[in-house]
Structure formats: structure tokens, C-alpha cells
Amino acid sequence: MKPFVIRNLPRFQSTLRSSLLYTNHRPSSRFSLSTRRFTTGATYIRRWKATAAQTLKLSAVNSTVMMKPAKIALDQFIASLFTFLLLYILRRSSNKNKKNRGLVVSQNDTEGRRVHVIERDLSEQDRIVGELLQPGGYLKLIELGLEDCVKKIDAQRVLGYVLFKDGKHTKLAYPLETFDSDVAGRSFHNGRFVQRMREKALTLSNVRLEQGTVTSLLEEHGTIKGVRYRTKEGNEFRSFAPLTIVCDGCFSNLRRSLCKPKVDVPSTFVGLVLENCELPFANHGHVVLGDPSPILMYPISSSEVRCLVDVPGQKLPPIANGEMAKYLKTRVAPQVPTKVREAFITAVEKGNIRTMPNRSMPADPIPTPGALLLGDAFNMRHPLTGGGMTVALADIVVLRDLLRPIRNLNDKEALSKYIESFYTLRKPVASTINTLADALYKVFLASSDEARTEMREACFDYLSLGGVFSSGPVALLSGLNPRPLSLVLHFFAVAIYAVCRLMLPFPSIESFWLGARIISSASSIIFPIIKAEGVRQMFFPRTIPAIYRAPP
């Protein structure tokens, strides 16, 4: 995991997914946050009294972000994402508008915060995940002022998806008609994207990046006081702060006291890079509804295509003895589009096969004074729909807006109660994308159950109808229309569509029975996911008292 330390940020407008600690200090009084998404870490924000000369300037923030090593590339990437977004936006907003300074400690701007980011590894990483940003996520980048982070990295525009099934295909375009021409999805090498985030962080004079590893949270009487970390030289230090934001990835070792983790690993992605080949449909993600599970392909540069083969369960054919290569060539290759089949086989023969477990974990936080949990350490969904970064960026925007009016971080009990609203305010985007990802994966799995097979076929045909039948679900998937109720309506519309087809031309007892099984199967897929996400928070958020609390 990569440790980053960000300090002295005058404002707060960025992404976050690591551990942040806010502490009281002396030098200046401004506030800045660091953010990363899938790495482990802790951020400390320290407050200092401003000198006479500093009272004329925007207060600076002191916060330290420390990340614990994640066992998987995805964790490190997302944690980095949050760290850099949060830091850069905070500073940018303060420079833009002195009347609306983001996170301000006092009305006369004599106090503020700094950020200290600690990341495990500052070098560019080569990972197979965190490579697709949905249009909704790109809009969040724009809102945070970080849209140029996808420039100069050979990022590819993504305009929609193409589904393939049994020799047929259907094209699903993002509903972007009402947006600026630049708005679209983006796909890229995540290591390059993270480096651009780091460059942004380094442009901030009040941000300090340090390489190190967070080893534990410092807890006293149920309150998180800071973190303990080890530098790359092996020296151990402790940092104290009023607020710690933890984002140490899907293998988090820091979340145990901050949430009730219920991690499910339904499958594993096997990753390949197809070189010098063109996809059948340019600027589109390709999803093959294969047997036994989906195959994904999307461009990550002008000459490379990422291919992710989903393998259900946790047991994989061994790579070392060649069984995985044999499985890919004999079982998977015949199912990929003809245009890329040769490139797929070539990639398999080159042997650069990588794997990543796909994890799902609903958000079930334990409100803890002095700490906040974010990123994959807090909430995960199946990566089939590529919604992880969109959820991360949306969470950062919500948290930025919550922290913006806070004057004093020292009252940890009051701050903790106020921050509880975050868990409800994030639900429209998070629950929509989480529910769709996990439900869609189960629908797209091949099954020997006749009801599941009918549901899978009906889903493909429903999306092929076009109009609202395709634009509606795609708007949900892309983060452009984060409405849980709309998701539920479309999901059961697919089930009803499947049942109606069975009744033509004439209904029978068998068709009625199969129709009942389809409705039952659809219910068994989506209702447990909704229950885990929280029915009240998803559909009745205004009944949650926390969202009405005033800043401390």
C-alpha cells in the first residue's frame, strides 16, 4: 500500500478513501484533506493557531493520510484516487472563491487544516482493476475540478456497452444527449491515472507525501486518536488528530472496529491485455454473456484492450502448470468475438495472466468518534459494471460538502453524530450502483435452473428493445440516474417481460408455474441485496434523523 502525507491545504474539495486524522496543533489554522480509495491509510488533520501575518491568509489544514498495504492492486489504486482528489480540490476551491472556502474552521478564516498523506508505494503500479470510470464518475471529477487527471495518459472515451449472447449482439449507448460533448466514460491504465493524482497533490504547497505503512489505529476509551505507522526506512511513528479517515482497501486490517464486515467472494477475474487489436465496436465496453459467466473487454489505451474473464467461485485452474491457459483457450476463446479471438489466444500464450478476487460487502458502519471509514474498506460491489470509482468519487463529494461548514473538529462526539448523515446521503448513488452490480451479475450467470435461464434471456432481449428499456438501465449503471426505485422497477419489468413471453401464444399450467418461479427467482436475487443496503436509507432517507443535524 502507498502512504501519502498531505499538509497545509486551505480548502476541502477532493476525494477520499484512506484514514484521516484531524488533530490540534500550533503553526497555522487551515484545513486540508487527502484522499485515496482502495489503499489502507489514515489521514491526520491538525489545527494550529494562526500568527498575525497568517490571519490575512486562508487558514491551512493539517491532516495526515496513512495507508496500510493492501494485498490487491484495486485497493491501492482506489486509496490513491481518494487521496489526491480530496487534496487537490480543497486547495483549488480555496483559491477560486474566498467567500465559499470549502472546509472553514472559523468565519474569519483564521483557522484551517493541513494534510499529511502516507502511502505505501509512490511508484507507478501496474494493475488490472480500477481502469473504467463511468460517465457519472467523470461528472464527479469535473465537480471536483480534477477532470484533467484523465488527460495525457492515453485514456479512451467510452460511450456505452455492447452485449453479446449466442451470436447476437445489442448496443447500449450512454444517455449523454443532455450533457457537454466531453462527458463520457473513460478507460485507462489505472497506474497512470494515480500518478496524475499524485502530480495534483504535489502542486499543493501545503501537502506532504510520505512513503510509509499504517500499522494500527490509536484508540482510547472508544475514540480514535490517530494512527501508528512505519516509514520505508523502518522507523515507527505515531500521529494524532481529531479525525481519522480510514481507507485501506478490500483486505482492510483497520476496519474491524469501524464496521461489521460481511465479505462475499462470488468469483475471480482473470485479466489479460490484448495488444494491437480493435474491438468490434470502437469506444464501447464489450460484455459477452458467456458460459459459465460474463467476459468483459474495454480499451485501456490506443493500442491495448483489457480482457477480464469471470470465473465463478474461489477455486481457479492453476496458472503455473498451464491449466489456466488451457481453460482460457479451450473454454473461453470460442466465446469471444471473432475479431479479437486471435489476439486473445496470443495474449494467453504470452503468459501474462493475472487474477483478482471479486468481492462484495454492504456498508454496515459502526459510528466511532474520531474516525470515518471509506473506500473498499467500507463498501464493495461486484466489479462487473465498473461502478467502484463512481461510488468513490460520489462519496468524496458528499463528505466534502459535510466537512465544508465545520469550524471545530475537537468535539469528536458531536462530529461523529453529525458525520453519521454521510451514510444516508451517499445512498442514492452507492445503493443504486451496488444493487445493480450484484443483481446483474447473478442474472448474467449461466444456470441449469430454467427460471434463471429465462431471466437471463429476457434481460438480454429487454435491453435490446431500445428506448427507455435500454437507456433507463444504462443510466442507472453509469451513475447518471442514481435512483434506487427506478432500479427496482426496471429489474421487475425484466421479470414480468420474461413471464409475459411464456404466456404467448397461449398460457399453460407449465408456463404459469415457470412464471411464478421467475418472479420468485427475481425476488430472491434483489431483495436480500436491498435488505443489506438498508430499505429505509434507500427508499425513505428523509426519515433518518441524522441528515437534519447541524454542523458542530
Secondary structure, DSSP 8 states (H G I E B T S, - for coil): ---B--EEES-------SEEEEEE-SS--B------SSS-B--EEEE----TTGGGS--BEE-EEEB---SSHHHHHHHHHHHHHHHHHHHHHHHH-SSS-SS-SSTTS--BB-EEEEES--S----SSS-EE-HHHHHHHHHHT-GGGGSSS--EEE-EEEEEETTEEEEEE---TTS-TT-SEEE--HHHHHHHHHHHHHT-TTEEEEEEEEEEEEEETTEEEEEEEEETTS-EEEEE-S-EEE---TT-SSGGGTB----EEEEEEEEEEEES---SSTT-EEEE--SSS-EEEEESSSSEEEEEEEEESS----STTSHHHHHIIIIIGGGS-HHHHHHHHHHHHHT--EEEEEEEB---B--BTTEEE-GGGT-B--GGG--HHHHHHHHHHHHHHHHTT------HHHHHHHHTTHHHHTHHHHHHHHHHHHHHHHHHS--S-HHHHHHHHHHHHHHHT-THHHHHHHHHHTTSS--HHHHHHHHHHHHHHHHHHHTSS---HHHHHHHHHHHHHHHHHHHHHHHHH-HHHHH-GGG-GGGG----
